């Protein structure tokens, strides 16, 4: 573990130097070789360091875009150089690395430690906030692998509930069913959802959210589809029970106009035949299938 941590430290220092000196890819090999020799002579896992650096550079456009969308109040060039390169490493491991070798929470914790070691007093909190946001957006992979000991610390029934609402939005065009999905910055097609505002109930929140997010004017709730629940860790509240109530919502609008969002980059209509090949989260396709059955009167 210490060897891997050292490897990440050298990767961060190398990316920092690359960033500082004009981001010239042709120089990264020499930079990495010199840093390995100076800071980690005899390291057993130099291959891992090289994989991190090359992986970050190969995926830099996607990684940079995700950082910008996860922390919209901080343009990338205004993020401290240490922090942005720590985030690049953390995001590469979180989104593009092997989860079997490096579980998501290990990737996040290692990035936080790098930020604390090389950054300012606030770097650890900043990196934790950005990576934590992204981890929750991708559905908290590995959260079910939590040890029994940790699970027993919190009684699920005692956790605060965070209600959310969303919808499966569809239209009928000449007898053809079309469903509106949004695309997030992590590469998944998913459903519009959001938090309830003060004084709203779930149906009202679902209608407002899909109208705002998809840029549609009409939204008629047809049925309640069900509710998904999962445990999440909020940076301020700690562990919370997130309950998302989904509704089947019909619209007469033909065009979608995605509202700019820190986590979404596209909105599109899909026919049921296209669902099979869509990259979606595990809880999305069952809701789409249930919606089709309800529309056809089969359920």
C-alpha positions as CSV (number, residue, x, y, z in Angstrom):
1,X,0.0,0.0,0.0
2,X,2.9,2.4,0.9
3,X,4.5,1.5,-2.4
4,X,1.3,2.5,-4.3
5,X,1.0,5.7,-2.3
6,X,4.6,6.6,-3.3
7,X,3.8,5.8,-6.9
8,X,0.8,8.2,-6.8
9,X,3.0,10.9,-5.2
10,X,5.5,10.6,-8.0
11,X,2.7,10.7,-10.6
12,X,1.2,13.8,-9.0
13,X,4.6,15.6,-9.0
14,X,5.2,14.6,-12.6
15,X,1.9,15.9,-13.7
16,X,2.4,19.1,-11.7
17,X,5.7,19.7,-13.5
18,X,4.1,18.9,-16.9
19,X,1.3,21.3,-16.1
20,X,3.7,24.0,-14.8
21,X,6.0,23.9,-17.9
22,X,3.3,24.3,-20.6
23,X,1.8,20.8,-20.7
24,X,4.1,19.5,-23.4
25,X,3.4,15.8,-23.8
26,X,6.8,15.1,-25.4
27,X,8.5,16.0,-22.1
28,X,6.5,13.7,-19.8
29,X,8.7,10.7,-20.3
30,X,11.8,12.6,-19.1
31,X,9.9,14.2,-16.3
32,X,8.6,10.9,-15.0
33,X,12.0,9.2,-15.3
34,X,13.8,12.0,-13.4
35,X,11.2,12.1,-10.6
36,X,11.2,8.3,-10.2
37,X,15.0,8.4,-9.8
38,X,14.9,11.4,-7.4
39,X,11.9,10.6,-5.2
40,X,11.4,6.9,-5.5
41,X,14.7,5.1,-6.2
42,X,14.2,1.3,-6.3
43,X,10.4,1.6,-6.2
44,X,8.8,-1.7,-7.1
45,X,5.7,-0.3,-8.8
46,X,7.1,2.2,-11.3
47,X,4.8,0.6,-13.9
48,X,1.8,1.8,-11.8
49,X,3.2,5.4,-11.8
50,X,3.5,5.3,-15.6
51,X,0.0,3.9,-16.0
52,X,-1.4,6.8,-13.9
53,X,0.4,9.5,-15.8
54,X,-0.3,8.1,-19.2
55,X,-3.9,7.3,-18.3
56,X,-4.5,10.9,-17.1
57,X,-3.0,12.4,-20.3
58,X,-4.9,10.0,-22.6
59,X,-8.2,10.9,-20.9
60,X,-7.5,14.5,-20.1
61,X,-10.3,16.1,-22.0
62,X,-13.0,14.0,-20.4
63,X,-11.3,14.4,-17.0
64,X,-11.0,18.2,-17.3
65,X,-14.6,18.4,-18.4
66,X,-15.8,16.4,-15.4
67,X,-13.9,18.6,-13.0
68,X,-15.3,21.7,-14.5
69,X,-18.9,20.4,-14.3
70,X,-18.5,19.0,-10.8
71,X,-17.1,22.3,-9.5
72,X,-18.7,24.9,-11.8
73,X,-17.8,27.7,-9.5
74,X,-14.1,26.9,-10.0
75,X,-12.9,27.3,-13.6
76,X,-10.1,24.7,-14.2
77,X,-7.4,27.3,-14.7
78,X,-8.3,28.9,-11.3
79,X,-8.0,25.6,-9.4
80,X,-4.7,25.4,-7.6
81,X,-2.2,23.4,-9.7
82,X,-1.7,20.8,-7.0
83,X,-5.4,20.3,-6.5
84,X,-6.3,19.9,-10.2
85,X,-3.6,17.3,-10.8
86,X,-4.6,15.4,-7.7
87,X,-8.2,15.5,-9.0
88,X,-7.0,14.3,-12.4
89,X,-5.3,11.3,-10.8
90,X,-8.3,10.6,-8.5
91,X,-10.7,10.8,-11.4
92,X,-8.7,8.6,-13.6
93,X,-8.6,5.9,-10.9
94,X,-12.3,6.4,-10.0
95,X,-13.7,6.4,-13.6
96,X,-11.2,4.7,-15.8
97,X,-9.1,2.4,-13.6
98,X,-9.6,-1.1,-12.4
99,X,-12.1,-1.1,-9.5
100,X,-10.9,-4.6,-8.6
101,X,-7.4,-3.4,-8.0
102,X,-8.3,0.0,-6.7
103,X,-11.8,0.3,-5.2
104,X,-13.5,3.7,-5.6
105,X,-13.2,4.7,-2.0
106,X,-9.5,3.8,-2.0
107,X,-9.0,6.0,-5.0
108,X,-10.8,8.9,-3.2
109,X,-9.0,8.5,0.1
110,X,-5.6,8.3,-1.7
111,X,-6.4,11.5,-3.6
112,X,-7.4,13.3,-0.4
113,X,-4.1,12.2,1.3
114,X,-2.1,13.6,-1.7
115,X,-4.0,16.9,-1.5
116,X,-3.3,17.1,2.2
117,X,0.4,16.3,1.7
118,X,1.2,18.6,-1.3
119,X,-1.6,21.2,-1.2
120,X,-2.9,23.9,1.0
121,X,-4.9,23.6,4.2
122,X,-8.2,23.6,2.2
123,X,-7.0,21.2,-0.5
124,X,-8.1,18.0,1.3
125,X,-11.6,19.3,1.8
126,X,-11.8,20.6,-1.8
127,X,-10.7,17.3,-3.4
128,X,-13.0,15.4,-1.0
129,X,-16.0,17.5,-2.0
130,X,-15.4,17.2,-5.8
131,X,-14.6,13.5,-5.8
132,X,-17.4,12.8,-3.3
133,X,-19.9,14.6,-5.6
134,X,-18.8,12.6,-8.6
135,X,-18.9,9.3,-6.6
136,X,-22.5,10.0,-5.7
137,X,-23.4,10.9,-9.2
138,X,-22.1,7.6,-10.6
139,X,-24.2,5.7,-8.1
140,X,-21.7,5.0,-5.4
141,X,-20.1,1.8,-6.9
142,X,-18.9,-0.5,-4.2
143,X,-21.1,1.0,-1.5
144,X,-22.8,-2.4,-0.9
145,X,-19.4,-3.9,-0.2
146,X,-19.2,-2.0,3.1
147,X,-18.1,-4.3,6.0
148,X,-20.7,-5.6,8.4
149,X,-19.0,-3.9,11.2
150,X,-19.5,-0.5,9.6
151,X,-23.0,-1.3,8.6
152,X,-23.8,-2.0,12.3
153,X,-22.6,1.5,13.4
154,X,-25.6,3.2,11.9
155,X,-29.1,2.0,12.2
156,X,-30.6,2.6,8.8
157,X,-34.0,3.6,10.3
158,X,-32.3,6.3,12.3
159,X,-30.7,8.0,9.3
160,X,-32.2,11.3,8.0
161,X,-34.3,10.9,4.8
162,X,-33.4,13.0,1.8
163,X,-36.5,13.0,-0.6
164,X,-36.0,13.4,-4.3
165,X,-38.4,13.0,-7.3
166,X,-38.0,12.3,-11.0
167,X,-39.8,11.1,-14.0
168,X,-39.8,8.8,-17.0
169,X,-40.9,11.3,-19.6
170,X,-42.5,10.0,-22.8
171,X,-44.3,11.2,-25.9
172,X,-46.4,9.5,-28.6
173,X,-45.6,10.5,-32.1
174,X,-47.8,8.8,-34.7
175,X,-48.3,5.8,-32.5
176,X,-44.5,5.6,-31.8
177,X,-43.3,5.8,-28.2
178,X,-40.3,8.0,-27.5
179,X,-38.6,8.5,-24.1
180,X,-36.6,11.5,-23.0
181,X,-33.3,10.6,-21.3
182,X,-30.5,12.9,-20.1
183,X,-26.8,12.1,-20.4
184,X,-24.5,12.7,-17.5
185,X,-20.8,13.7,-17.6
186,X,-19.8,10.1,-16.6
187,X,-21.2,8.7,-19.8
188,X,-24.5,7.3,-18.6
189,X,-28.1,7.9,-19.9
190,X,-30.4,8.4,-17.0
191,X,-33.6,10.0,-15.8
192,X,-34.3,13.6,-14.8
193,X,-34.5,13.9,-11.0
194,X,-33.9,16.4,-8.3
195,X,-34.5,17.5,-4.7
196,X,-37.9,18.7,-3.4
197,X,-38.1,22.4,-2.9
198,X,-39.7,23.9,0.2
199,X,-43.5,23.3,0.2
200,X,-43.4,20.8,-2.7
201,X,-44.7,17.3,-2.7
202,X,-43.1,14.6,-4.9
203,X,-45.4,14.9,-7.9
204,X,-45.0,18.7,-8.0
205,X,-41.2,18.3,-7.7
206,X,-41.1,15.7,-10.5
207,X,-43.0,17.9,-12.9
208,X,-40.9,21.0,-12.1
209,X,-37.7,19.0,-12.4
210,X,-38.4,17.5,-15.8
211,X,-39.7,20.8,-17.2
212,X,-36.6,22.7,-16.1
213,X,-34.1,20.0,-17.0
214,X,-35.5,18.9,-20.4
215,X,-36.8,22.3,-21.4
216,X,-40.3,21.2,-22.0
217,X,-43.6,23.0,-21.3
218,X,-46.1,20.2,-20.9
219,X,-45.8,17.5,-18.3
220,X,-48.8,15.3,-17.3
221,X,-48.3,12.8,-14.5
222,X,-49.9,9.5,-15.5
223,X,-48.8,7.1,-12.7
224,X,-46.4,6.6,-9.9
225,X,-43.8,4.1,-10.9
226,X,-42.1,3.4,-7.6
227,X,-39.4,4.6,-5.3
228,X,-35.7,3.8,-5.2
229,X,-33.7,4.1,-2.0
230,X,-30.0,4.1,-1.3
231,X,-27.6,5.2,1.4
232,X,-25.4,8.1,0.6
233,X,-22.8,10.2,2.5
234,X,-23.5,13.9,2.4
235,X,-20.5,16.1,3.1
236,X,-22.4,18.1,5.6
237,X,-25.1,15.7,7.0
238,X,-23.1,12.5,7.0
239,X,-25.0,9.3,6.0
240,X,-28.5,9.9,4.6
241,X,-31.2,7.8,3.1
242,X,-31.9,9.1,-0.4
243,X,-35.4,8.2,-1.5
244,X,-36.2,9.0,-5.2
245,X,-39.9,8.7,-6.2
246,X,-40.3,8.2,-9.9
247,X,-43.4,9.1,-12.0
248,X,-44.5,8.2,-15.5
249,X,-44.9,11.6,-17.2
250,X,-46.4,12.4,-20.6
251,X,-45.5,15.4,-22.7
252,X,-46.7,16.8,-26.0
253,X,-43.5,18.6,-26.6
254,X,-41.4,17.4,-29.5
255,X,-38.1,19.2,-28.8
256,X,-35.8,18.9,-25.9
257,X,-33.6,21.8,-24.6
258,X,-31.3,20.7,-21.9
259,X,-30.8,23.2,-19.1
260,X,-27.1,23.8,-18.4
261,X,-26.2,21.6,-15.4
262,X,-23.0,20.7,-13.5
263,X,-23.7,17.0,-14.0
264,X,-25.5,16.7,-17.4
265,X,-24.4,17.4,-21.0
266,X,-27.1,16.1,-23.3
267,X,-30.8,15.2,-23.6
268,X,-32.3,13.0,-26.3
269,X,-35.4,11.0,-27.4
270,X,-35.0,7.2,-27.6
271,X,-37.3,4.5,-28.8
272,X,-37.7,1.3,-26.8
273,X,-35.7,-0.6,-29.4
274,X,-32.7,1.5,-28.5
275,X,-32.8,0.7,-24.8
276,X,-30.8,-2.5,-25.1
277,X,-27.6,-0.8,-26.2
278,X,-27.9,2.2,-23.9
279,X,-25.3,2.7,-21.2
280,X,-27.5,3.2,-18.1
281,X,-27.4,2.8,-14.4
282,X,-28.8,-0.6,-13.0
283,X,-32.0,1.0,-11.7
284,X,-32.9,2.8,-14.9
285,X,-33.9,0.1,-17.3
286,X,-36.4,-1.6,-15.0
287,X,-38.2,1.7,-14.7
288,X,-38.2,2.1,-18.5
289,X,-39.6,-1.4,-18.9
290,X,-42.3,-0.8,-16.3
291,X,-43.2,2.4,-18.0
292,X,-43.7,0.6,-21.4
293,X,-46.0,-1.9,-19.7
294,X,-48.1,0.7,-18.0
295,X,-48.5,2.7,-21.3
296,X,-49.6,-0.4,-23.1
297,X,-51.9,-1.4,-20.3
298,X,-50.1,-4.6,-19.5
299,X,-49.6,-3.7,-15.9
